[in-house]
Amino acid sequence: MSGFNGYIQLVYVLVAAMFVMGLHLMNSPATARRGNQVAQAGMVIAVVATLILLIHSGTVTATGWVVVIVGSLLGSAVGLWAARTVQMTAMPQLVSAFNAVGGGAAALVAVYGYYEAESRVTGRAGHRHQRPDPGGRGDRARRPGRPPGRGRPAATSRGRRRCRRHC
């Protein structure tokens, strides 16, 4: 880990501690406002640290920055509107909806990470039963020196092949 990434990781640890402290302060009505302020400051620091990391690595294109900015503005506008217009008696439902949106975002990030890692290993996104064909001769082509039948995956107990898409 380089020095720059190490500092960013330390900032993330500090932010995590700020979130925990904010949650602890929200236990009492007397300190709940302070807890919200601490957690909000932690989130601002985390977002700024992530933006600095993205700028430093240079991996985001101009189109990517437009998507990030527009998505942040739209999400902030919808969240602010929902927080201001919802009645206090419906607040548990609003919190539940916000948690569902956060869980959906986390699921999308996980799916993207899976497909990205899988495509690095196999050369194809989402396909696990076959190695990439370096010769480009197709899946069933027999290479010289290989015994017959080694180019296809083994049959399952029902007699079907493992993958119908490529194998």
C-alpha positions as CSV (number, residue, x, y, z in Angstrom):
1,M,0.0,0.0,0.0
2,S,1.4,3.3,-1.0
3,G,1.6,6.3,1.3
4,F,-1.3,8.1,-0.3
5,N,-3.6,5.1,-0.2
6,G,-2.5,4.5,3.4
7,Y,-3.5,8.0,4.4
8,I,-6.9,7.6,2.7
9,Q,-7.4,4.3,4.6
10,L,-6.6,6.1,7.9
11,V,-9.2,8.8,7.0
12,Y,-11.8,6.0,6.4
13,V,-11.0,4.5,9.8
14,L,-11.5,8.0,11.4
15,V,-14.8,8.4,9.6
16,A,-16.0,4.9,10.8
17,A,-15.2,6.0,14.4
18,M,-17.1,9.2,13.8
19,F,-20.2,7.2,12.6
20,V,-20.0,5.0,15.7
21,M,-19.7,8.1,17.9
22,G,-22.6,9.7,16.2
23,L,-24.8,6.6,16.7
24,H,-23.8,6.6,20.4
25,L,-24.7,10.2,20.8
26,M,-28.1,9.6,19.2
27,N,-29.1,7.4,22.2
28,S,-30.1,10.4,24.2
29,P,-32.5,13.2,23.2
30,A,-30.2,15.7,24.8
31,T,-27.2,14.7,22.6
32,A,-29.1,13.5,19.5
33,R,-28.5,16.7,17.6
34,R,-24.8,16.5,18.3
35,G,-24.8,12.9,17.2
36,N,-26.3,13.9,13.8
37,Q,-23.7,16.6,13.4
38,V,-20.8,14.2,14.1
39,A,-22.2,11.6,11.7
40,Q,-22.9,14.2,9.0
41,A,-19.3,15.6,9.3
42,G,-18.0,12.0,9.0
43,M,-20.0,11.5,5.8
44,V,-18.7,14.7,4.3
45,I,-15.1,13.7,5.1
46,A,-15.7,10.3,3.6
47,V,-17.1,11.7,0.4
48,V,-14.3,14.2,0.0
49,A,-11.7,11.5,0.7
50,T,-13.3,9.3,-2.0
51,L,-13.3,12.2,-4.5
52,I,-9.7,12.9,-3.8
53,L,-8.8,9.3,-4.3
54,L,-10.7,9.2,-7.6
55,I,-9.0,12.4,-8.8
56,H,-5.6,11.1,-7.7
57,S,-6.0,7.7,-9.5
58,G,-7.4,9.3,-12.7
59,T,-9.7,6.4,-13.4
60,V,-12.9,8.3,-13.9
61,T,-13.6,9.7,-17.4
62,A,-15.4,13.0,-18.1
63,T,-18.6,11.1,-18.7
64,G,-18.2,9.3,-15.4
65,W,-17.8,12.6,-13.6
66,V,-21.0,13.9,-15.2
67,V,-22.9,10.7,-14.1
68,V,-21.5,11.0,-10.6
69,I,-22.5,14.7,-10.3
70,V,-25.9,14.4,-11.8
71,G,-26.7,11.3,-9.8
72,S,-25.6,13.0,-6.6
73,L,-27.7,16.1,-7.3
74,L,-30.8,14.0,-8.2
75,G,-30.4,11.8,-5.2
76,S,-29.9,14.7,-2.9
77,A,-33.0,16.5,-4.3
78,V,-35.2,13.5,-3.9
79,G,-33.9,12.8,-0.4
80,L,-34.4,16.4,0.7
81,W,-37.9,16.5,-0.8
82,A,-38.8,13.3,0.9
83,A,-37.4,14.3,4.3
84,R,-39.2,17.7,4.2
85,T,-42.6,16.5,3.0
86,V,-43.1,13.3,5.0
87,Q,-45.2,13.6,8.2
88,M,-43.6,12.6,11.5
89,T,-45.9,9.7,11.8
90,A,-44.6,8.2,8.5
91,M,-41.0,8.6,9.5
92,P,-40.3,4.9,10.1
93,Q,-41.5,4.2,6.5
94,L,-39.2,6.9,5.1
95,V,-36.3,5.4,7.0
96,S,-37.2,2.0,5.7
97,A,-37.3,3.3,2.1
98,F,-33.9,5.0,2.5
99,N,-32.5,1.8,3.9
100,A,-33.9,-0.2,1.0
101,V,-32.4,2.2,-1.5
102,G,-29.0,1.9,0.2
103,G,-29.3,-1.9,0.2
104,G,-30.1,-1.9,-3.5
105,A,-27.1,0.3,-4.2
106,A,-24.9,-2.1,-2.2
107,A,-26.3,-5.0,-4.2
108,L,-25.5,-3.3,-7.5
109,V,-22.0,-2.6,-6.4
110,A,-21.6,-6.3,-5.4
111,V,-22.9,-7.6,-8.7
112,Y,-20.6,-5.2,-10.6
113,G,-17.6,-6.4,-8.5
114,Y,-18.4,-10.0,-9.1
115,Y,-18.7,-9.6,-12.9
116,E,-15.5,-7.5,-13.0
117,A,-13.5,-10.1,-11.0
118,E,-15.0,-12.9,-13.1
119,S,-14.1,-11.3,-16.4
120,R,-10.5,-10.9,-15.2
121,V,-10.3,-14.6,-14.4
122,T,-12.1,-16.1,-17.4
123,G,-12.0,-13.4,-20.0
124,R,-15.8,-13.4,-20.2
125,A,-18.2,-11.7,-17.7
126,G,-20.4,-14.1,-15.8
127,H,-19.2,-17.4,-17.3
128,R,-17.5,-19.8,-15.0
129,H,-17.4,-23.2,-16.6
130,Q,-14.8,-22.7,-19.2
131,R,-11.4,-21.1,-19.6
132,P,-10.9,-18.5,-22.4
133,D,-9.8,-20.0,-25.8
134,P,-6.4,-18.5,-26.5
135,G,-6.3,-20.0,-30.0
136,G,-9.6,-18.5,-31.0
137,R,-10.7,-21.8,-32.6
138,G,-14.0,-22.2,-30.8
139,D,-15.2,-24.2,-27.9
140,R,-15.3,-27.6,-29.5
141,A,-12.2,-27.5,-31.6
142,R,-9.7,-30.2,-30.8
143,R,-6.2,-29.1,-30.4
144,P,-3.3,-31.3,-31.7
145,G,-2.0,-33.6,-29.0
146,R,-5.1,-33.6,-26.9
147,P,-7.2,-36.7,-26.4
148,P,-10.7,-36.7,-27.9
149,G,-13.4,-35.5,-25.6
150,R,-11.3,-33.1,-23.5
151,G,-12.7,-29.9,-25.2
152,R,-16.1,-30.2,-23.6
153,P,-17.1,-30.0,-19.9
154,A,-18.1,-33.1,-18.1
155,A,-21.7,-34.2,-18.0
156,T,-23.7,-33.8,-14.8
157,S,-25.6,-36.7,-13.1
158,R,-28.6,-36.0,-15.3
159,G,-26.6,-36.3,-18.5
160,R,-26.7,-32.6,-19.5
161,R,-23.7,-30.5,-19.9
162,R,-23.0,-27.8,-17.2
163,C,-23.4,-24.8,-19.3
164,R,-25.7,-24.4,-22.3
165,R,-24.5,-21.0,-23.4
166,H,-20.9,-21.5,-24.4
167,C,-19.9,-25.1,-23.6
